[in-house]
């Protein structure tokens, strides 16, 4: 019964992406593919549902940030062993939120703190509707 209640998976980006047109050539959009369901990603306790709830709460509060002059952005630092589910978690969250996935390589030639800061600050202008 639980299977039939699930919404259809939303396509999200895989990680063999294309560069975003007119970007600074650092941002890449991930290749579209069907997302995993969030409950298929194994994390301790309720971490995956708490993360999804936090992301939904953040996405619903853009005006709250604007009213206070706070930049509207959210970051999550995922860590763990290779094959531990980090990429699957991002895909599942993107599917649940019907969001597109973009990435940049921190090891790109010329990458430094100032460039990374500029790329993050300009991401909404480069990729409208990105989160």
C-alpha positions in Angstrom: 0.0 0.0 0.0 2.8 2.4 0.8 4.3 1.9 -2.7 1.0 3.0 -4.3 0.8 6.1 -2.1 4.1 7.4 -3.4 4.2 10.2 -5.9 5.9 9.4 -9.1 9.7 10.1 -9.1 10.6 13.5 -10.4 13.6 13.6 -12.8 16.6 15.1 -11.2 20.1 15.6 -12.4 22.6 12.8 -12.3 26.2 13.8 -12.0 27.5 13.7 -15.5 26.3 17.2 -16.3 26.5 19.9 -18.8 27.8 23.4 -18.2 25.1 25.9 -17.6 24.8 28.3 -20.6 26.2 31.8 -19.9 27.7 30.7 -16.6 31.2 31.5 -15.5 32.0 28.0 -16.8 32.2 26.6 -13.3 28.6 25.6 -12.7 27.3 22.4 -14.3 23.8 21.2 -14.4 23.4 17.5 -13.6 22.1 15.1 -16.2 18.4 14.4 -15.7 17.3 11.0 -14.5 14.6 9.6 -12.2 15.3 10.3 -8.5 15.3 7.6 -5.9 12.6 7.9 -3.2 13.9 9.5 0.0 12.9 6.5 2.0 15.2 4.3 -0.1 18.2 6.2 1.2 19.4 4.7 4.5 20.5 7.3 7.1 20.6 7.1 10.9 17.3 7.8 12.7 15.1 10.4 11.0 17.9 12.4 9.4 16.5 12.2 5.9 13.0 13.3 6.9 14.5 16.1 9.1 16.6 17.3 6.2 13.6 17.3 3.8 11.5 19.2 6.4 14.3 21.7 6.9 14.7 22.3 3.1 10.9 22.7 2.7 10.8 25.2 5.6 13.7 27.1 4.0 12.1 27.2 0.6 8.8 28.5 2.0 10.5 31.4 3.8 12.2 33.4 1.0 10.2 36.6 1.9 11.2 36.3 5.6 14.8 36.4 4.6 14.2 39.3 2.1 12.4 41.4 4.8 15.4 41.1 7.1 18.0 41.7 4.4 19.5 38.2 4.9 20.8 36.4 1.9 18.4 33.5 1.0 20.6 30.5 0.8 21.1 27.3 2.5 24.0 24.9 2.5 24.4 21.3 3.7 27.8 19.7 4.2 27.6 16.0 3.5 30.5 13.7 4.5 31.1 10.0 4.6 32.8 7.2 2.9 32.6 6.7 -0.9 29.4 4.8 -1.7 27.8 6.0 1.6 24.7 7.6 -0.1 25.6 11.3 -0.3 24.8 11.5 -4.1 21.7 9.4 -3.6 20.5 11.6 -0.9 20.9 14.7 -3.0 19.0 13.0 -5.9 16.2 11.9 -3.6 15.9 15.4 -2.0 15.9 17.0 -5.5 13.2 14.6 -6.6 11.0 15.3 -3.5 11.5 19.1 -4.0 11.1 18.9 -7.8 14.4 20.8 -8.0 17.2 20.9 -10.5 20.7 19.9 -9.3 23.8 22.0 -10.1 27.4 21.4 -9.0 30.8 22.9 -9.2 34.2 21.5 -8.6 36.2 22.9 -5.8 39.3 21.6 -7.5 38.8 23.6 -10.7 41.8 25.6 -11.9 41.8 29.0 -10.4 39.3 28.1 -7.6 40.0 30.0 -4.4 37.9 31.4 -1.5 37.0 34.7 -3.3 36.0 32.9 -6.5 33.9 30.4 -4.6 32.2 33.2 -2.7 31.4 35.0 -5.9 30.1 31.9 -7.5 27.8 31.2 -4.6 26.6 34.8 -4.4 25.9 34.9 -8.2 24.3 31.4 -8.4 20.7 32.7 -8.5 21.5 35.1 -11.3 23.3 32.4 -13.3 20.7 29.8 -12.8 17.3 31.4 -12.1 15.2 29.4 -9.7 18.2 27.4 -8.4 18.5 26.6 -4.8 
